[in-house]
Amino acid sequence: MSDRYQQFTQSMPGRFISGRLGMPQPTRLRRYEPGQPLLEEPALIGAAPGGRLLPAVADVLKATGSESVTGDQNGDGDGALSFGALVYDASGIASTDELSELYEFFHPVVRRIAKNGRLLVLATPPEMSESPRQAIAQRALEGFVRSLGKEIGGKGATAQLVYVAPGAEGNLASTLRFLLSSKSAFVDGQVVRVGAGESVIPADWEKPLAGKVALVTGASRGIGASIAETLARDGAHVICLDIPKQGEALAEVANRLGGETLQADITTGDAPQEIVDHLRERHGGVDVFVHNAGITQDKTLGRMEADKWNAVLAVNLTSQEKINAALIENDALKPGARIVTVSSMSGIAGNRGQSNYATTKAGVIGTVDALAPVMAERGGTINAVAPGFIETAMTDAMPIGTREAGRRLSSLSQGGLPVDVAETIAWFASPASGGVNGNTVRVCGQNLLGA
């Protein structure tokens, strides 16, 4: 369903009326198309004294042909530049006194960020800081970045904080390319951690998954179909999995992508082994496994039947646990494999009438936390996306008041698209994302609920 309110506010009468009434005026988001430049305006870069991450930023900007200027070249006055990105290396801030460096860099320029601009602060993980004073200052950056995200969201601009472990500077390229690009259009106000791990720079950044095999559950429609399409666009051979009831739609998606289908009910006892056998016999294993399949059976807990509780837990969480165990125990994961799973904002903030669903989606985050060390030992990664309000057939069926509230209660004042979830998963899936492990990233436009 199209967002008619957004369309209205982009008309001349709509801009006037919504402006006079103080109503949200959501900016149309720039989303990725093949061949699109990383940035359409120059990036302004800067660093606190002692910062260690600016060289990695400069390398990415140079490699992508993006123009950059430093803080002392940004100009001022009426003819001053607008910036496609503001990137600041705060890793050298060693005490709360030095947080004034943030003000000095951002105060003169934050209002000059362009529509659909990107604001990134790079930092040192507090737990890896050299002193308690530095740890406090580095942790303070989360409040700073999330606040700026809410200040610039009206322009369709986003703000992120990236903690980079000492020694992991070489693992930063894929994360910078994602967060600076229009692929991250609906990712806002997030904290991403980049650590140790083996990253493999692809021969072609437009096809980072060339030669890789990916499996996507729940791939017959909606977000699952978009994930399959995006991974195929990035070069992967995609296996589309769904229940037999969805066989016709599943085949349509797979045929469109030049992929293959696997019909299975992931809640049955033999499903994990069936999946493992298929992957090993036909492909020698899998490079990317995406747990997307999920259902809702909403009702307040006091009125919920046991079968609704059990069905949601079986599909959304227990099946993932069993499949992951089978993949690991049967060596069905290829070297450097990526597991990506779909959580939800409900798993972070909770949601009335979704105690079963929120339980499973919080459990998905627990799965990431528990298996991140296991995957790291195997040279792989596991991460989760947590979507907020995404425009799907399910949200189309919501009452108009609920739907409009879901769209507007974020810094970007609009709903996301299935491709926004898919692009985030593709970033996690990249062989260049070896240092991105154990993260849960919300794809929610910085929804005002939860963290």
C-alpha positions as a Markdown table, in Angstrom:
| # | Residue | x | y | z |
|---|---|---|---|---|
| 1 | Met | 0.0 | 0.0 | 0.0 |
| 2 | Ser | 1.4 | 3.4 | -0.9 |
| 3 | Asp | 1.9 | 6.0 | 1.9 |
| 4 | Arg | -0.7 | 8.6 | 0.9 |
| 5 | Tyr | 0.2 | 10.9 | 3.7 |
| 6 | Gln | 3.8 | 11.1 | 2.6 |
| 7 | Gln | 2.7 | 11.7 | -1.0 |
| 8 | Phe | 0.5 | 14.5 | 0.3 |
| 9 | Thr | 3.3 | 16.2 | 2.3 |
| 10 | Gln | 5.5 | 16.2 | -0.8 |
| 11 | Ser | 3.0 | 18.3 | -2.7 |
| 12 | Met | 3.0 | 22.1 | -2.4 |
| 13 | Pro | -0.3 | 22.4 | -0.5 |
| 14 | Gly | 0.7 | 19.4 | 1.6 |
| 15 | Arg | 4.0 | 20.9 | 2.6 |
| 16 | Phe | 2.3 | 24.2 | 3.6 |
| 17 | Ile | -0.5 | 22.6 | 5.6 |
| 18 | Ser | 1.7 | 20.0 | 7.4 |
| 19 | Gly | 4.3 | 22.7 | 8.1 |
| 20 | Arg | 1.7 | 25.1 | 9.6 |
| 21 | Leu | 0.3 | 22.3 | 11.8 |
| 22 | Gly | 3.6 | 21.0 | 12.9 |
| 23 | Met | 3.0 | 17.6 | 11.4 |
| 24 | Pro | 5.7 | 15.2 | 10.2 |
| 25 | Gln | 7.1 | 15.8 | 6.7 |
| 26 | Pro | 8.8 | 12.6 | 5.8 |
| 27 | Thr | 11.5 | 12.8 | 3.1 |
| 28 | Arg | 11.5 | 10.3 | 0.3 |
| 29 | Leu | 14.4 | 7.9 | 1.1 |
| 30 | Arg | 17.1 | 7.3 | -1.5 |
| 31 | Arg | 17.5 | 3.6 | -2.0 |
| 32 | Tyr | 20.2 | 1.6 | -3.8 |
| 33 | Glu | 20.2 | 1.0 | -7.5 |
| 34 | Pro | 23.1 | -0.8 | -9.2 |
| 35 | Gly | 25.8 | 1.6 | -10.3 |
| 36 | Gln | 24.7 | 4.3 | -7.9 |
| 37 | Pro | 27.6 | 6.3 | -6.3 |
| 38 | Leu | 28.2 | 5.8 | -2.6 |
| 39 | Leu | 27.6 | 9.5 | -1.9 |
| 40 | Glu | 26.1 | 12.3 | -4.0 |
| 41 | Glu | 27.7 | 15.1 | -2.0 |
| 42 | Pro | 31.1 | 15.4 | -0.4 |
| 43 | Ala | 31.9 | 13.7 | 2.9 |
| 44 | Leu | 33.2 | 15.9 | 5.8 |
| 45 | Ile | 35.6 | 13.9 | 7.9 |
| 46 | Gly | 37.4 | 14.7 | 11.1 |
| 47 | Ala | 38.9 | 13.1 | 14.2 |
| 48 | Ala | 39.7 | 13.7 | 17.8 |
| 49 | Pro | 43.4 | 13.8 | 18.7 |
| 50 | Gly | 44.7 | 10.2 | 19.0 |
| 51 | Gly | 42.0 | 8.7 | 16.7 |
| 52 | Arg | 43.0 | 5.6 | 14.8 |
| 53 | Leu | 40.2 | 5.0 | 12.4 |
| 54 | Leu | 40.3 | 7.9 | 9.9 |
| 55 | Pro | 42.7 | 6.1 | 7.5 |
| 56 | Ala | 40.1 | 3.3 | 7.0 |
| 57 | Val | 37.5 | 5.9 | 6.2 |
| 58 | Ala | 39.8 | 7.7 | 3.7 |
| 59 | Asp | 40.5 | 4.4 | 2.0 |
| 60 | Val | 36.8 | 3.6 | 1.4 |
| 61 | Leu | 36.0 | 7.1 | 0.2 |
| 62 | Lys | 39.0 | 7.0 | -2.2 |
| 63 | Ala | 38.1 | 3.5 | -3.5 |
| 64 | Thr | 34.5 | 4.5 | -4.2 |
| 65 | Gly | 35.4 | 7.7 | -5.9 |
| 66 | Ser | 33.7 | 9.8 | -3.2 |
| 67 | Glu | 34.8 | 13.3 | -2.6 |
| 68 | Ser | 35.9 | 14.2 | 0.9 |
| 69 | Val | 37.0 | 17.3 | 2.8 |
| 70 | Thr | 38.4 | 17.8 | 6.3 |
| 71 | Gly | 37.0 | 20.0 | 9.0 |
| 72 | Asp | 39.2 | 23.0 | 8.2 |
| 73 | Gln | 38.2 | 22.9 | 4.5 |
| 74 | Asn | 34.4 | 22.9 | 5.0 |
| 75 | Gly | 33.8 | 26.6 | 4.3 |
| 76 | Asp | 31.0 | 28.7 | 5.8 |
| 77 | Gly | 28.4 | 31.4 | 5.0 |
| 78 | Asp | 25.6 | 31.3 | 2.4 |
| 79 | Gly | 27.7 | 29.4 | -0.2 |
| 80 | Ala | 28.9 | 26.7 | 2.2 |
| 81 | Leu | 28.8 | 23.1 | 1.1 |
| 82 | Ser | 26.2 | 20.6 | 2.0 |
| 83 | Phe | 27.5 | 17.3 | 3.0 |
| 84 | Gly | 26.5 | 13.8 | 2.0 |
| 85 | Ala | 28.1 | 12.4 | 5.1 |
| 86 | Leu | 29.6 | 13.6 | 8.3 |
| 87 | Val | 32.2 | 11.1 | 9.6 |
| 88 | Tyr | 34.0 | 11.6 | 12.9 |
| 89 | Asp | 36.6 | 9.4 | 14.5 |
| 90 | Ala | 36.0 | 9.7 | 18.2 |
| 91 | Ser | 38.2 | 6.7 | 19.1 |
| 92 | Gly | 40.9 | 9.0 | 20.6 |
| 93 | Ile | 38.5 | 10.6 | 23.2 |
| 94 | Ala | 40.0 | 9.5 | 26.5 |
| 95 | Ser | 37.9 | 11.4 | 29.1 |
| 96 | Thr | 34.6 | 13.1 | 29.5 |
| 97 | Asp | 36.4 | 16.5 | 29.3 |
| 98 | Glu | 37.3 | 15.6 | 25.7 |
| 99 | Leu | 33.7 | 15.1 | 24.7 |
| 100 | Ser | 33.8 | 18.8 | 23.8 |
| 101 | Glu | 35.6 | 17.6 | 20.6 |
| 102 | Leu | 32.1 | 16.4 | 19.4 |
| 103 | Tyr | 30.6 | 19.8 | 19.8 |
| 104 | Glu | 33.5 | 21.5 | 18.0 |
| 105 | Phe | 33.2 | 19.2 | 15.0 |
| 106 | Phe | 29.5 | 18.8 | 14.6 |
| 107 | His | 28.1 | 22.1 | 15.8 |
| 108 | Pro | 29.1 | 24.2 | 12.8 |
| 109 | Val | 28.1 | 21.6 | 10.2 |
| 110 | Val | 25.3 | 19.3 | 11.4 |
| 111 | Arg | 22.6 | 21.5 | 9.9 |
| 112 | Arg | 24.4 | 21.3 | 6.5 |
| 113 | Ile | 23.9 | 17.6 | 6.2 |
| 114 | Ala | 22.2 | 16.9 | 2.9 |
| 115 | Lys | 18.9 | 15.1 | 2.4 |
| 116 | Asn | 19.4 | 11.4 | 2.8 |
| 117 | Gly | 22.8 | 12.2 | 4.3 |
| 118 | Arg | 24.8 | 9.9 | 6.6 |
| 119 | Leu | 26.3 | 10.7 | 10.0 |
| 120 | Leu | 28.8 | 8.2 | 11.4 |
| 121 | Val | 30.7 | 8.3 | 14.7 |
| 122 | Leu | 33.5 | 5.8 | 15.0 |
| 123 | Ala | 34.7 | 4.7 | 18.4 |
| 124 | Thr | 36.5 | 2.3 | 20.7 |
| 125 | Pro | 34.3 | -0.3 | 22.5 |
| 126 | Pro | 34.1 | 0.8 | 26.1 |
| 127 | Glu | 35.0 | -2.6 | 27.4 |
| 128 | Met | 38.3 | -2.4 | 25.4 |
| 129 | Ser | 39.2 | 1.1 | 26.5 |
| 130 | Glu | 42.6 | 1.8 | 28.1 |
| 131 | Ser | 41.1 | 3.3 | 31.3 |
| 132 | Pro | 37.8 | 3.7 | 33.1 |
| 133 | Arg | 37.7 | 7.4 | 32.1 |
| 134 | Gln | 38.0 | 6.5 | 28.4 |
| 135 | Ala | 35.3 | 3.7 | 28.8 |
| 136 | Ile | 32.9 | 6.3 | 30.3 |
| 137 | Ala | 33.5 | 8.8 | 27.5 |
| 138 | Gln | 33.2 | 6.2 | 24.7 |
| 139 | Arg | 29.9 | 4.9 | 26.2 |
| 140 | Ala | 28.6 | 8.4 | 26.3 |
| 141 | Leu | 28.7 | 8.5 | 22.5 |
| 142 | Glu | 25.6 | 6.3 | 22.2 |
| 143 | Gly | 23.4 | 9.0 | 23.7 |
| 144 | Phe | 25.0 | 11.6 | 21.4 |
| 145 | Val | 24.5 | 9.7 | 18.2 |
| 146 | Arg | 21.0 | 8.6 | 18.9 |
| 147 | Ser | 20.0 | 12.2 | 19.7 |
| 148 | Leu | 21.5 | 13.5 | 16.5 |
| 149 | Gly | 19.6 | 10.8 | 14.6 |
| 150 | Lys | 16.4 | 12.4 | 15.9 |
| 151 | Glu | 17.6 | 15.9 | 14.9 |
| 152 | Ile | 18.4 | 15.0 | 11.3 |
| 153 | Gly | 15.7 | 12.4 | 10.5 |
| 154 | Gly | 13.4 | 15.0 | 9.0 |
| 155 | Lys | 15.9 | 15.2 | 6.1 |
| 156 | Gly | 15.8 | 11.4 | 5.6 |
| 157 | Ala | 19.3 | 11.4 | 7.1 |
| 158 | Thr | 20.6 | 8.8 | 9.5 |
| 159 | Ala | 23.1 | 8.5 | 12.3 |
| 160 | Gln | 25.1 | 5.5 | 13.5 |
| 161 | Leu | 27.8 | 4.7 | 16.0 |
| 162 | Val | 30.4 | 2.1 | 15.1 |
| 163 | Tyr | 32.6 | 0.6 | 17.8 |
| 164 | Val | 35.7 | -0.8 | 16.3 |
| 165 | Ala | 38.0 | -3.1 | 18.4 |
| 166 | Pro | 41.7 | -2.2 | 18.5 |
| 167 | Gly | 43.3 | -4.2 | 15.7 |
| 168 | Ala | 40.1 | -4.6 | 13.7 |
| 169 | Glu | 40.6 | -1.5 | 11.6 |
| 170 | Gly | 41.0 | -3.7 | 8.5 |
| 171 | Asn | 37.5 | -5.2 | 9.0 |
| 172 | Leu | 35.8 | -1.8 | 8.7 |
| 173 | Ala | 35.4 | -1.5 | 4.9 |
| 174 | Ser | 32.1 | -3.4 | 4.4 |
| 175 | Thr | 30.4 | -1.6 | 7.3 |
| 176 | Leu | 31.4 | 1.8 | 6.1 |
| 177 | Arg | 30.3 | 1.0 | 2.5 |
| 178 | Phe | 26.9 | -0.2 | 3.9 |
| 179 | Leu | 26.2 | 2.6 | 6.4 |
| 180 | Leu | 27.4 | 5.4 | 4.1 |
| 181 | Ser | 25.3 | 4.1 | 1.1 |
| 182 | Ser | 21.6 | 4.2 | 0.3 |
| 183 | Lys | 21.5 | 0.5 | 1.2 |
| 184 | Ser | 21.1 | 1.5 | 4.8 |
| 185 | Ala | 18.2 | 3.9 | 4.1 |
| 186 | Phe | 16.0 | 2.6 | 7.0 |
| 187 | Val | 18.8 | 1.8 | 9.4 |
| 188 | Asp | 19.0 | 4.6 | 11.9 |
| 189 | Gly | 20.2 | 5.3 | 15.4 |
| 190 | Gln | 22.1 | 2.0 | 15.6 |
| 191 | Val | 25.2 | 0.8 | 17.4 |
| 192 | Val | 27.3 | -1.6 | 15.4 |
| 193 | Arg | 30.3 | -3.5 | 16.7 |
| 194 | Val | 33.2 | -4.5 | 14.4 |
| 195 | Gly | 35.8 | -6.9 | 15.9 |
| 196 | Ala | 38.2 | -9.6 | 15.0 |
| 197 | Gly | 37.4 | -12.0 | 12.3 |
| 198 | Glu | 38.6 | -12.9 | 8.8 |
| 199 | Ser | 37.2 | -10.6 | 6.2 |
| 200 | Val | 37.7 | -11.3 | 2.5 |
| 201 | Ile | 37.6 | -8.4 | 0.2 |
| 202 | Pro | 35.5 | -9.3 | -2.9 |
| 203 | Ala | 36.9 | -9.1 | -6.4 |
| 204 | Asp | 33.8 | -7.1 | -7.3 |
| 205 | Trp | 31.9 | -5.1 | -4.6 |
| 206 | Glu | 28.8 | -5.1 | -6.8 |
| 207 | Lys | 28.8 | -8.9 | -6.6 |
| 208 | Pro | 30.3 | -9.8 | -3.2 |
| 209 | Leu | 28.5 | -13.1 | -3.1 |
| 210 | Ala | 29.6 | -14.4 | -6.4 |
| 211 | Gly | 30.2 | -18.2 | -6.2 |
| 212 | Lys | 28.4 | -18.4 | -2.8 |
| 213 | Val | 25.4 | -20.6 | -2.0 |
| 214 | Ala | 22.7 | -19.0 | 0.2 |
| 215 | Leu | 19.5 | -20.5 | 1.7 |
| 216 | Val | 16.5 | -18.3 | 2.7 |
| 217 | Thr | 13.6 | -19.7 | 4.7 |
| 218 | Gly | 10.2 | -18.3 | 4.2 |
| 219 | Ala | 11.2 | -17.1 | 0.8 |
| 220 | Ser | 8.0 | -17.3 | -1.1 |
| 221 | Arg | 6.8 | -13.8 | -0.4 |
| 222 | Gly | 7.3 | -10.5 | 1.4 |
| 223 | Ile | 10.5 | -9.9 | 3.2 |
| 224 | Gly | 11.8 | -13.4 | 2.4 |
| 225 | Ala | 11.4 | -13.0 | -1.3 |
| 226 | Ser | 13.1 | -9.6 | -1.1 |
| 227 | Ile | 16.0 | -11.2 | 0.8 |
| 228 | Ala | 16.4 | -13.9 | -1.9 |
| 229 | Glu | 16.3 | -11.3 | -4.6 |
| 230 | Thr | 18.9 | -9.1 | -3.0 |
| 231 | Leu | 21.3 | -12.0 | -2.3 |
| 232 | Ala | 20.9 | -13.1 | -5.9 |
| 233 | Arg | 21.6 | -9.6 | -7.1 |
| 234 | Asp | 24.8 | -9.8 | -5.1 |
| 235 | Gly | 25.9 | -12.9 | -7.0 |
| 236 | Ala | 24.7 | -15.8 | -4.8 |
| 237 | His | 23.0 | -19.0 | -5.9 |
| 238 | Val | 19.8 | -18.9 | -3.8 |
| 239 | Ile | 17.9 | -21.8 | -2.4 |
| 240 | Cys | 14.4 | -20.7 | -1.6 |
| 241 | Leu | 12.7 | -22.7 | 1.2 |
| 242 | Asp | 9.1 | -22.6 | 2.3 |
| 243 | Ile | 6.3 | -25.0 | 3.3 |
| 244 | Pro | 4.7 | -27.1 | 0.5 |
| 245 | Lys | 1.5 | -25.0 | 0.7 |
| 246 | Gln | 3.5 | -22.1 | -0.8 |
| 247 | Gly | 5.1 | -24.2 | -3.5 |
| 248 | Glu | 3.8 | -22.3 | -6.5 |
| 249 | Ala | 4.8 | -18.9 | -5.2 |
| 250 | Leu | 8.1 | -20.3 | -4.1 |
| 251 | Ala | 8.8 | -21.7 | -7.5 |
| 252 | Glu | 8.0 | -18.3 | -9.1 |
| 253 | Val | 10.5 | -16.5 | -6.9 |
| 254 | Ala | 13.2 | -19.1 | -7.5 |
| 255 | Asn | 12.7 | -19.2 | -11.2 |
| 256 | Arg | 12.9 | -15.4 | -11.4 |
| 257 | Leu | 16.3 | -15.5 | -9.7 |
| 258 | Gly | 17.7 | -18.5 | -11.4 |
| 259 | Gly | 17.8 | -20.3 | -8.0 |
| 260 | Glu | 16.2 | -23.5 | -6.7 |
| 261 | Thr | 13.4 | -24.5 | -4.3 |
| 262 | Leu | 13.3 | -26.7 | -1.3 |
| 263 | Gln | 9.9 | -27.4 | 0.1 |
| 264 | Ala | 9.9 | -28.3 | 3.8 |
| 265 | Asp | 8.1 | -27.7 | 7.0 |
| 266 | Ile | 10.9 | -26.5 | 9.3 |
| 267 | Thr | 9.0 | -27.5 | 12.5 |
| 268 | Thr | 9.0 | -31.3 | 11.7 |
| 269 | Gly | 11.4 | -33.5 | 13.4 |
| 270 | Asp | 13.3 | -34.6 | 10.2 |
| 271 | Ala | 13.5 | -31.1 | 8.7 |
| 272 | Pro | 16.9 | -30.1 | 10.0 |
| 273 | Gln | 18.5 | -33.3 | 8.6 |
| 274 | Glu | 16.6 | -33.0 | 5.4 |
| 275 | Ile | 18.0 | -29.5 | 4.9 |
| 276 | Val | 21.5 | -30.5 | 5.8 |
| 277 | Asp | 21.4 | -33.5 | 3.4 |
| 278 | His | 20.2 | -31.2 | 0.6 |
| 279 | Leu | 22.9 | -28.7 | 1.2 |
| 280 | Arg | 25.7 | -31.2 | 1.4 |
| 281 | Glu | 24.7 | -33.5 | -1.4 |
| 282 | Arg | 24.0 | -30.7 | -4.0 |
| 283 | His | 26.3 | -27.9 | -2.9 |
| 284 | Gly | 28.8 | -29.3 | -0.5 |
| 285 | Gly | 27.3 | -27.1 | 2.2 |
| 286 | Val | 26.1 | -23.5 | 2.5 |
| 287 | Asp | 27.8 | -20.1 | 2.7 |
| 288 | Val | 24.9 | -18.0 | 3.9 |
| 289 | Phe | 21.9 | -19.3 | 5.9 |
| 290 | Val | 19.1 | -16.8 | 6.5 |
| 291 | His | 16.4 | -17.7 | 9.1 |
| 292 | Asn | 13.5 | -15.6 | 7.9 |
| 293 | Ala | 10.5 | -17.8 | 8.3 |
| 294 | Gly | 8.1 | -16.7 | 11.0 |
| 295 | Ile | 4.4 | -16.5 | 11.9 |
| 296 | Thr | 2.2 | -14.4 | 14.3 |
| 297 | Gln | -0.7 | -15.6 | 16.4 |
| 298 | Asp | -1.6 | -12.5 | 18.3 |
| 299 | Lys | -3.7 | -12.4 | 21.4 |
| 300 | Thr | -3.3 | -11.2 | 25.0 |
| 301 | Leu | -1.8 | -13.9 | 27.1 |
| 302 | Gly | -4.9 | -14.4 | 29.2 |
| 303 | Arg | -7.0 | -15.1 | 26.1 |
| 304 | Met | -4.3 | -17.0 | 24.1 |
| 305 | Glu | -4.9 | -20.7 | 23.4 |
| 306 | Ala | -2.0 | -23.1 | 24.0 |
| 307 | Asp | -1.8 | -24.1 | 20.3 |
| 308 | Lys | -1.2 | -20.5 | 19.3 |
| 309 | Trp | 1.6 | -20.1 | 21.8 |
| 310 | Asn | 3.2 | -23.4 | 20.8 |
| 311 | Ala | 2.9 | -22.8 | 17.0 |
| 312 | Val | 4.7 | -19.4 | 17.2 |
| 313 | Leu | 7.5 | -20.8 | 19.4 |
| 314 | Ala | 8.0 | -23.8 | 17.1 |
| 315 | Val | 8.3 | -21.8 | 13.9 |
| 316 | Asn | 10.1 | -18.7 | 15.0 |
| 317 | Leu | 12.6 | -20.0 | 17.5 |
| 318 | Thr | 12.8 | -23.8 | 18.2 |
| 319 | Ser | 13.2 | -24.7 | 14.5 |
| 320 | Gln | 16.1 | -22.2 | 14.2 |
| 321 | Glu | 17.8 | -23.8 | 17.2 |
| 322 | Lys | 17.5 | -27.3 | 15.8 |
| 323 | Ile | 18.6 | -26.3 | 12.3 |
| 324 | Asn | 21.6 | -24.4 | 13.6 |
| 325 | Ala | 22.6 | -27.4 | 15.6 |
| 326 | Ala | 22.3 | -29.7 | 12.6 |
| 327 | Leu | 24.3 | -27.3 | 10.4 |
| 328 | Ile | 27.1 | -27.1 | 12.9 |
| 329 | Glu | 27.2 | -30.7 | 14.0 |
| 330 | Asn | 27.1 | -32.0 | 10.4 |
| 331 | Asp | 29.7 | -29.6 | 9.0 |
| 332 | Ala | 27.2 | -28.2 | 6.5 |
| 333 | Leu | 28.6 | -24.7 | 7.0 |
| 334 | Lys | 31.3 | -23.8 | 4.5 |
| 335 | Pro | 34.4 | -21.9 | 5.7 |
| 336 | Gly | 33.6 | -18.3 | 6.6 |
| 337 | Ala | 29.8 | -19.1 | 6.6 |
| 338 | Arg | 27.3 | -16.5 | 7.7 |
| 339 | Ile | 24.1 | -17.2 | 9.6 |
| 340 | Val | 21.6 | -14.3 | 9.6 |
| 341 | Thr | 18.4 | -14.4 | 11.5 |
| 342 | Val | 15.3 | -12.1 | 11.6 |
| 343 | Ser | 14.3 | -10.8 | 15.0 |
| 344 | Ser | 11.9 | -7.9 | 15.5 |
| 345 | Met | 11.4 | -4.7 | 17.4 |
| 346 | Ser | 8.9 | -6.6 | 19.4 |
| 347 | Gly | 11.7 | -8.8 | 20.8 |
| 348 | Ile | 13.4 | -5.7 | 22.1 |
| 349 | Ala | 10.6 | -3.4 | 23.3 |
| 350 | Gly | 7.7 | -6.0 | 23.7 |
| 351 | Asn | 4.3 | -5.5 | 22.2 |
| 352 | Arg | 0.8 | -5.9 | 23.6 |
| 353 | Gly | -0.9 | -9.1 | 22.4 |
| 354 | Gln | 2.4 | -10.5 | 21.2 |
| 355 | Ser | 3.8 | -12.3 | 24.2 |
| 356 | Asn | 4.5 | -15.4 | 22.2 |
| 357 | Tyr | 6.0 | -13.5 | 19.2 |
| 358 | Ala | 8.1 | -11.2 | 21.4 |
| 359 | Thr | 9.4 | -14.2 | 23.3 |
| 360 | Thr | 10.6 | -15.8 | 20.1 |
| 361 | Lys | 12.2 | -12.7 | 18.7 |
| 362 | Ala | 14.0 | -12.0 | 22.0 |
| 363 | Gly | 15.1 | -15.6 | 21.8 |
| 364 | Val | 16.5 | -15.0 | 18.3 |
| 365 | Ile | 18.7 | -12.3 | 19.8 |
| 366 | Gly | 19.7 | -14.8 | 22.5 |
| 367 | Thr | 20.6 | -17.2 | 19.7 |
| 368 | Val | 23.0 | -14.6 | 18.2 |
| 369 | Asp | 24.6 | -13.9 | 21.6 |
| 370 | Ala | 25.0 | -17.6 | 22.3 |
| 371 | Leu | 26.4 | -18.7 | 18.9 |
| 372 | Ala | 28.6 | -15.8 | 18.1 |
| 373 | Pro | 31.6 | -17.3 | 19.9 |
| 374 | Val | 30.9 | -20.7 | 18.3 |
| 375 | Met | 30.8 | -19.2 | 14.8 |
| 376 | Ala | 33.9 | -17.2 | 15.4 |
| 377 | Glu | 35.8 | -20.3 | 16.3 |
| 378 | Arg | 34.8 | -21.7 | 12.9 |
| 379 | Gly | 35.7 | -18.5 | 11.1 |
| 380 | Gly | 32.1 | -17.6 | 10.5 |
| 381 | Thr | 29.6 | -15.1 | 11.9 |
| 382 | Ile | 26.0 | -14.9 | 13.1 |
| 383 | Asn | 24.0 | -11.7 | 13.3 |
| 384 | Ala | 20.3 | -10.6 | 13.5 |
| 385 | Val | 18.2 | -7.9 | 12.0 |
| 386 | Ala | 15.3 | -6.5 | 14.0 |
| 387 | Pro | 12.7 | -4.9 | 11.7 |
| 388 | Gly | 10.3 | -2.2 | 12.9 |
| 389 | Phe | 7.4 | -1.1 | 10.8 |
| 390 | Ile | 7.9 | -2.6 | 7.3 |
| 391 | Glu | 5.3 | -2.1 | 4.5 |
| 392 | Thr | 4.1 | -5.6 | 3.8 |
| 393 | Ala | 0.7 | -7.4 | 3.2 |
| 394 | Met | 0.5 | -7.8 | 7.0 |
| 395 | Thr | 0.8 | -4.1 | 7.7 |
| 396 | Asp | -1.6 | -3.3 | 4.9 |
| 397 | Ala | -4.2 | -5.2 | 6.8 |
| 398 | Met | -3.8 | -3.2 | 10.0 |
| 399 | Pro | -6.5 | -0.6 | 11.0 |
| 400 | Ile | -5.6 | 2.7 | 9.6 |
| 401 | Gly | -4.9 | 4.3 | 13.0 |
| 402 | Thr | -2.5 | 1.6 | 14.0 |
| 403 | Arg | -0.8 | 1.7 | 10.5 |
| 404 | Glu | -0.3 | 5.4 | 10.6 |
| 405 | Ala | 1.1 | 5.4 | 14.1 |
| 406 | Gly | 3.5 | 2.7 | 13.0 |
| 407 | Arg | 4.7 | 4.7 | 10.1 |
| 408 | Arg | 5.2 | 8.0 | 12.0 |
| 409 | Leu | 6.7 | 6.9 | 15.3 |
| 410 | Ser | 10.3 | 7.0 | 14.0 |
| 411 | Ser | 12.9 | 9.6 | 13.3 |
| 412 | Leu | 12.3 | 9.1 | 9.5 |
| 413 | Ser | 8.4 | 9.4 | 10.0 |
| 414 | Gln | 7.7 | 6.6 | 7.5 |
| 415 | Gly | 7.6 | 2.8 | 7.1 |
| 416 | Gly | 10.4 | 0.8 | 5.7 |
| 417 | Leu | 10.3 | -1.6 | 2.7 |
| 418 | Pro | 11.2 | -5.3 | 2.6 |
| 419 | Val | 14.3 | -4.4 | 0.6 |
| 420 | Asp | 15.6 | -2.4 | 3.6 |
| 421 | Val | 15.7 | -5.6 | 5.7 |
| 422 | Ala | 17.2 | -7.5 | 2.7 |
| 423 | Glu | 20.0 | -5.0 | 2.2 |
| 424 | Thr | 21.0 | -5.2 | 5.9 |
| 425 | Ile | 21.1 | -9.0 | 5.6 |
| 426 | Ala | 23.2 | -8.8 | 2.5 |
| 427 | Trp | 25.8 | -6.6 | 4.4 |
| 428 | Phe | 25.9 | -9.3 | 7.2 |
| 429 | Ala | 26.3 | -12.0 | 4.5 |
| 430 | Ser | 29.2 | -10.4 | 2.7 |
| 431 | Pro | 32.6 | -12.1 | 2.9 |
| 432 | Ala | 34.0 | -8.7 | 3.8 |
| 433 | Ser | 31.9 | -8.6 | 7.0 |
| 434 | Gly | 34.1 | -11.1 | 8.9 |
| 435 | Gly | 34.5 | -8.7 | 11.8 |
| 436 | Val | 30.7 | -8.1 | 12.1 |
| 437 | Asn | 29.7 | -10.9 | 14.5 |
| 438 | Gly | 27.1 | -11.0 | 17.3 |
| 439 | Asn | 25.2 | -7.9 | 16.3 |
| 440 | Thr | 21.5 | -7.2 | 16.3 |
| 441 | Val | 20.7 | -4.2 | 14.1 |
| 442 | Arg | 17.3 | -2.7 | 14.0 |
| 443 | Val | 15.9 | -1.8 | 10.6 |
| 444 | Cys | 13.3 | 0.6 | 12.0 |
| 445 | Gly | 14.0 | 4.2 | 10.9 |
| 446 | Gln | 15.0 | 4.8 | 14.6 |
| 447 | Asn | 11.7 | 3.8 | 16.0 |
| 448 | Leu | 10.9 | 5.8 | 19.1 |
| 449 | Leu | 10.1 | 2.6 | 21.1 |
| 450 | Gly | 12.9 | 0.5 | 22.6 |
| 451 | Ala | 16.6 | 1.2 | 22.3 |
